[in-house]
Amino acid sequence: MDKQQIHQLADTFYPEVVAIRRHLHMHPELSYQETETGKYVARQLEMLGIPHQHGVADNGVVALIEGRDPGSKVIALRADMDALPIQEANDVAYRSQVDGVMHACGHDVHTSSLLGAARILHEVRNQFTGTIKLLFQPAEEKLPGGASIMIKEGALRNPEPTAIFGQHVHPPLDVGKVGIRAGMYMASADELYLSVKGKGGHGALPHECIDTVLLASHLVVALQQMVSRRANPTIPTVLTFGKINSTGGATNIIPDEVKLQGTLRTMDENWRFRAHELMQELVENLAKSMGGTADLRIEVGYPTLFNDETLTRRAFDYAREFLGDDKVVELPIRMTAEDFAYYSQEMPACFYRLGTGNPAKGITSPIHTDTFDIDEEALRTGMGLMAWMALRELDGPRATVHG
């Protein structure tokens, strides 16, 4: 496959893909509510004549682009479609038209890039061997995660891919560049809900009470200490409590109950669930020792995202071939989470970052903020590279060509 042809097709389809991205940005939908987004994606595929199934995981879309001998090998590409509950502050022509909802995590970019890649791949379908499966996934932002539902509903079957690629916007990285990391890349993410109960009363008479605020404070410190002392130092682990409040209470009133919310993140699935057991034991025993009770509910979230070493080394080569050595950087691990991790638990996977920042244009805002935006030149890179990676992986490994 000629990379110059893919670059030329990306240039050809670029204006159309910018328009698609702006339409999606103007009409964001929250997780599990992507009804019109799913319909829009399906219409785009229908206009191209690409066979697809709409309604997987309610709003998801699965499409197939078949080349010669379609059953010989299957590669999957994934994009997520949901937005966030954020009021957009950008003053741009394509700003969100939905109050309180915004594509602040770049899923409009992911979806439009994959639709652009679909155009490229459909155009060259007679030049490759195998099948490329496109996954347009709902509900990445909210548990249990659309990826888990897509998998349960058979999105990875009939036909079954041998590998999957996904990309995510990355404002700290300049437009035109991509970042990749092999092995451990993103953390698991579990939600913690802790309820501490005791006996409330007058703050001046603590000996007549069971002080829930003091007990909650001891639990926060003890849980942090447990993680720092019990976690293998080679396994990145983060425990954070981000919210604490009480039922009642005042400057001179000890409340009957204190509630806390937090998150546990780690890079090892075995340690993750062992940590759950240790936290439950600690919470129960410490609360009892201080005369109170405590209940810890752990909502199991997304698993660890592991980029297959062999596939990701090839992805480095593919990206360098397509973009040039100076446009591909190695990323550090991230303790943030992504439901693409579910795919990485099922098959060799590679999740990489698409540079979208441009300080010269003032495009620097992080994701999940009300001023997030991208340099739309990233769409040219996004669609072209996704198409190139799929085509190169279908071709099979060959000697690296730089430049």
C-alpha positions, 0 to 999 in steps of 0.5 A: 500500500502506498502511503502517499495515496493515503495522505492524498485521500486524507487531504481530499476528505479533510474538508468533509471530515471537518464538517462532520466533526463540527456537526458532532461538536454542535450536537453532543449527547451524554453517555447512553443517550447518543441516539442521534449521534448513532443515527448520524454515523449510520447515515454517513456509512449508508451514503458510502455504501459501507455495510453496518449494524446500528443499535449495538449497545443501543446506540453503537454502530459496527461496520465492515469494509471488506477487501479481497479475501475478506475472511483472511484477516480482520483488524478493528478500529474503535472510536467513542461517541459520547459527550460530557455534562459541561457547559461550553465556554468557547466562542466558536461557530461550531460551539455546542448547541445543547445547554450543559453538554459538550464534547470536552473529551474529543469524542467528536474528533474520534468519531469524525476521524474514524468516519474519515478513515472509513472513507479512505479504506472504502476508496482503496478496498480493492487494494487490500486483503482482509476486512477492517471492522469499525466500532463506533462505541457509545458511553465511554465516560460512564460505568459500566462503559460502552465497550463492555456492553459492545463486547457482550453483544458480540461486536468482536465476533462475526468476524473476530478481529486479531487486533484493535487500534484506538486513538484519543486526543491529547492537547499537550502534544502538538498537532501533527504528532502522535504518542504511543506506549507499549505495555502498561499504559492506563490504570484501572479505576474503581469508585469507593463509597464509604459510610461511617456511622457513630453516635452524634452529639455536642462537640463539647462533650465528645466522651458521650459520642462516637466521633464519626469525623475523627473515625473518618479521618483515621480511615482516610489516613489508614487507607492511604497508609495501607496502599503505600505499605502493601502495594508493590512499589513496582506497581503504580497505585493511586488512592484518592478521596475527593469528597467528604460530607456529613449528615448533620453536623456543625461547628459544635455538633458531631454528626451521626454519619459521615460519607466519603467518595474516592477512587482506587487506580492501579496497573495490576489486576491481581493487586487491584482485587487484593487491595479491595479485600485489604480495604474492606478488612481495614475499614471494618476493623478500624471502625469497630476498634473506635466504637463505630461502624463503617461500610465500604462499597466498591464499584468495580470500574474499567480494567487496566489498559495494556498495550500489547508489546508486539502489536504496539512496537509495530504501531510505532513503526507504522506511525513513523512510516506514515508521519516521520520519526520526529512526529512520533513520541513515547508516552509515560504511563497514565493513571487515568482510565479508559474503557478501551481497556476492555478490548485490550483484555480480549485481544492484542490492542494498541491505544495511542494519543493524537496530538491536537494542541497548538500554542501559537493558536491558543489551543492549549486547554486540557480535556474535560474543561469548558474551553477544550478545543483542537487544531482541526489539522489533527483530523488529517493526521487522525483519519490518515494514520488510523487507515494506514495502521489498519492497512499495514497490520493487514499487510503483515510486518515488514522492514521499517521505512523511515521518513 
